Amino acid sequence: MDTGWFAPLLESHMNAHPAMEAIDVVKLAFQAVLGCGHLLADESIVMARIETEMASVTPDGEMPLFESIGPDYIRVNLSRWKAENLPVAWLARMMLLSDSATEYKTDRKSVIAVLKSVFDERTDALPDNISRLCDRLMSEPDWLPSHSAAYNQAYQPSYRVVSWKFTPLMPVLQAVSDALHHHGRILMCIDGPCGSGKSTLAGVLQRIFDAAVIPMDDFFTPHAQKTPERLAIPAGNADIERIVAECVTPWQKHQPIQYAPYLCMKDAFGPPIMVEDKPVTIIEGSYSLHSEIAKSAAVKVFLSIDRQEQLQRLARRDGTEMLKMFETRWIPLEEAYHQAFQLPDEHCIVVNQQGV
């Protein structure tokens, strides 16, 4: 087990919170290793607990929205969450997604290993106190470390633990919240290079926002229409006319959205899909930031990833034979589209997907 990350993390937290005592150190290690799974029930209970605590929290727009507690998790500060007017339901769902997205480590020995990686080498700490708390971790399996009275008095901590993978998404959450407060109902687009995680991110945001999702994969240009002239047009590989007519225009008019997905492998249209009207509707996939679509979107997200990781992901997902097709055909078409539409532009929230 790699434990080298804990020493610099602990030093950073002790510098920021000099009132930390032994129990606060153990709590930091506990959360850094085990996350939030030990606190979770169903969504309504998690949400109710946050709402109860949030009622006594003073909004603080100066406090960082989150702080790192290691390679896997962050603490989201409720004071800043409240100041940003972000929905409690989103945070509850992020906690539940954090638990389901990682392998929950029930072995408390991992927490002790992390602590020993620091305190076995330090003489200026409190090894006896740490040792007694470690003994309690092992002898009382239901015991959860709480912050010390000194820590509570000095910092009034109020936070929730979620996966570090939400870190680059915080600007997206803030933008969607602001747009919803302004418009009440929004369209957002998620674009980026193939293999950058657009569909995966859309699935995560669908859970957080309770959103509707429309994949651009359902709107590729049918084979019969893929003439050299069509493919020479930026975004010609996508049936922009059809998604605008069947999805974007009805959305603008508050009309029901129904479309037949184009199935590339069968070169045929599938059964009709009804898109439920939700406060947030996400159009995700390559070419979703085409100007004819994006002009109706309140939030525009563009994912970035370096070429090496992109190719590795595509090889894992589609195999080495298909990778050749991506390199020689699909990636050049996407890059021509990005260049033609100057993507990402100043209106895009750029989310770095490197290593996510």
Secondary structure as UniProt FT lines:
FT   TURN            4..5
FT   HELIX           6..16
FT   TURN            18..19
FT   HELIX           22..34
FT   TURN            35..36
FT   HELIX           37..39
FT   HELIX           43..54
FT   TURN            55..56
FT   TURN            61..62
FT   STRAND          66..68
FT   STRAND          73..77
FT   HELIX           78..83
FT   TURN            84..85
FT   HELIX           88..101
FT   HELIX           109..119
FT   TURN            120..121
FT   HELIX           127..139
FT   TURN            141..142
FT   HELIX           149..155
FT   STRAND          159..163
FT   HELIX           164..169
FT   HELIX           170..183
FT   STRAND          186..191
FT   TURN            194..195
FT   HELIX           198..209
FT   STRAND          212..215
FT   HELIX           216..219
FT   HELIX           223..225
FT   HELIX           228..231
FT   TURN            234..237
FT   HELIX           240..243
FT   HELIX           244..248
FT   HELIX           249..252
FT   TURN            253..254
FT   STRAND          257..259
FT   STRAND          262..263
FT   TURN            264..267
FT   STRAND          268..269
FT   STRAND          273..275
FT   STRAND          280..284
FT   TURN            286..289
FT   HELIX           291..294
FT   TURN            295..296
FT   STRAND          299..304
FT   HELIX           307..318
FT   HELIX           320..325
FT   HELIX           326..330
FT   HELIX           331..340
FT   TURN            341..342
FT   TURN            346..347
FT   STRAND          348..352
FT   TURN            354..355
//
